């Protein structure tokens, strides 16, 4: 499969390491949509850090495959039909950049967290589809990803998903969803 083809669901076994860092980085995006922890363990270094996890659940803020998998579960909880289409890949030494488009449908609450891990904002599901560009940056070591950060067009995603501009009824739904999410984290 070339890096620009859509990911196909299969029972393919992924090796512990892959010789091509670009292939590892592309695969890491694709398993965010449907991979299991075993697949993350094959691609993500035990000391890997996701520099984009500041507003994610506490479990996603750690290091290693389990933290990256926690990010995937968080995204999957909010978005169905999730996918990344890869447009370009560039590599220089241990650094790989991937220009992509993330798309999906907002079908679950999208919860943001503050620095302490408390619920700070919730976008209740709108059922609307979105497609927004992103650039992901990866550093690799020993055939696995050890660092990730990204630039995303969050405004385009928010507009397409129906979060902005917020209508009065949606603001009420946001407040109620936030109350429910906070209650769920206390339970």
C-alpha positions as a printed Julia matrix, in Angstrom:
187×3 Matrix{Float64}:
   0.0    0.0    0.0
   1.42   3.41  -0.91
   1.32   6.25   1.67
  -1.36   8.09  -0.33
  -3.84   5.2   -0.61
  -6.69   5.03   1.92
  -6.15   2.58   4.75
  -7.91  -0.72   4.25
  -9.24  -2.63   7.25
  -7.53  -5.98   7.46
  -6.03  -8.5    9.83
  -2.5   -7.69   8.63
   0.18  -8.23  11.26
   2.48  -5.21  11.6
   6.16  -5.77  12.39
   7.69  -4.44  15.6
   9.71  -1.93  13.55
   9.55  -0.79   9.95
  12.63   0.27   7.98
  10.89   3.27   6.37
  10.18   6.04   8.92
   7.7    7.66   6.52
   5.64   4.45   6.38
   5.65   4.24  10.19
   4.37   7.83  10.48
   1.61   7.36   7.91
   0.53   4.1    9.56
   0.43   5.85  12.96
  -2.17   8.3   11.61
  -4.27   5.54  10.11
  -4.38   3.43  13.29
  -5.8    6.44  15.13
  -9.05   5.62  13.31
  -9.19   1.88  13.91
  -6.02   0.41  15.4
  -5.78  -1.54  18.62
  -3.19  -1.2   21.38
  -1.02  -3.93  19.82
  -0.7   -1.87  16.64
   0.27   1.22  18.65
   2.9   -0.84  20.49
   4.41  -1.84  17.13
   4.82   1.79  15.99
   5.14   3.99  19.08
   8.31   4.07  21.21
   7.79   3.34  24.94
   9.05   6.87  25.75
   7.1    8.62  22.97
   5.38  11.91  23.77
   2.45  13.58  22.01
   3.01  17.35  22.26
  -0.66  17.93  21.28
  -2.18  16.17  24.31
  -2.58  19.23  26.6
  -6.4   19.39  26.13
  -6.92  15.64  25.95
  -7.86  13.18  28.72
  -5.21  12.6   31.38
  -4.5    9.1   30.03
  -3.4   10.65  26.72
  -0.85  12.94  28.38
   1.56  10.21  29.38
   4.28   8.54  27.35
   4.3    5.55  25.08
   1.81   3.51  23.08
  -0.93   3.54  25.75
  -1.02   7.36  25.76
  -1.26   7.53  21.96
  -3.98   4.86  22.06
  -5.86   6.95  24.66
  -5.82   9.85  22.17
  -7.26   7.54  19.5
 -10.05   6.38  21.82
 -10.85  10.0   22.73
 -11.13  10.96  19.05
 -13.16   7.85  18.2
 -15.58   8.66  21.02
 -16.41  11.98  19.36
 -16.06  11.21  15.65
 -17.29   8.34  13.5
 -16.02   7.58   9.99
 -12.67   8.98  11.14
  -9.83   8.94   8.59
  -6.68  10.71   7.51
  -5.9   11.12   3.81
  -2.2   11.71   3.28
  -1.18  14.22   0.6
   2.58  14.7    1.03
   5.38  13.35   3.17
   8.82  14.84   3.73
  11.69  13.45   5.79
  14.98  14.89   6.98
  17.1   12.81   9.31
  14.96  11.68  12.24
  12.15  14.14  11.42
   9.12  13.33   9.22
   6.34  15.76   8.2
   2.99  14.51   6.89
   0.45  16.85   5.25
  -2.98  15.3    5.54
  -6.72  15.87   5.74
  -8.64  14.55   8.73
 -12.3   13.84   8.11
 -15.17  12.32  10.0
 -18.62  12.92  11.4
 -19.26  14.48  14.82
 -21.43  11.82  16.49
 -20.33  11.9   20.15
 -19.43  14.58  22.7
 -16.06  16.18  21.97
 -14.6   16.92  25.39
 -11.69  19.29  26.05
  -9.83  19.19  29.36
  -7.88  21.81  31.32
  -4.33  21.48  32.62
  -5.5   19.63  35.72
  -7.52  17.14  33.64
 -10.94  18.58  34.49
 -13.58  19.02  31.79
 -13.25  22.53  30.37
 -15.5   22.44  27.31
 -17.8   19.99  25.55
 -19.12  20.15  21.99
 -22.25  17.96  21.92
 -22.7   15.9   18.74
 -24.06  17.67  15.7
 -24.06  14.74  13.28
 -22.26  16.93  10.75
 -19.33  15.83   8.61
 -16.05  17.73   8.48
 -12.79  17.65   6.55
  -9.84  19.77   7.7
  -6.18  19.95   6.78
  -3.45  19.05   9.25
   0.32  18.79   9.23
   1.79  16.21  11.59
   5.42  16.26  12.63
   7.11  13.14  13.94
  10.53  12.35  15.33
  11.56   8.7   15.18
  14.1    6.58  16.99
  14.9    2.9   16.62
  12.21   2.43  13.95
   9.44   3.88  16.13
   7.84   7.28  16.71
   9.23   9.03  19.78
   7.66  12.49  19.4
   4.59  14.01  17.7
   3.19  17.5   17.26
   0.78  19.01  14.74
  -0.63  22.11  13.07
  -4.39  21.76  12.46
  -7.07  23.88  10.84
  -9.35  23.69  13.88
 -11.45  26.67  12.75
 -12.46  24.9    9.52
 -13.31  21.78  11.51
 -15.36  23.81  14.02
 -17.28  25.61  11.28
 -18.05  22.41   9.36
 -19.01  20.52  12.53
 -21.43  23.31  13.44
 -19.65  24.56  16.57
 -19.06  28.11  15.3
 -20.68  30.45  15.08
 -22.58  29.02  18.04
 -26.34  29.35  17.86
 -28.21  30.0   21.14
 -29.71  26.48  21.18
 -26.26  24.93  20.66
 -24.83  27.01  23.53
 -27.48  25.52  25.82
 -26.62  22.01  24.56
 -22.92  22.75  25.22
 -23.65  23.79  28.82
 -25.72  20.66  29.45
 -23.11  18.4   27.83
 -20.39  19.99  29.97
 -22.44  19.36  33.12
 -22.94  15.7   32.13
 -19.25  15.2   31.3
 -18.13  16.72  34.61
 -20.58  14.5   36.52
 -19.3   11.43  34.62
 -15.67  12.2   35.53
 -16.6   12.52  39.23
 -18.37   9.14  39.25
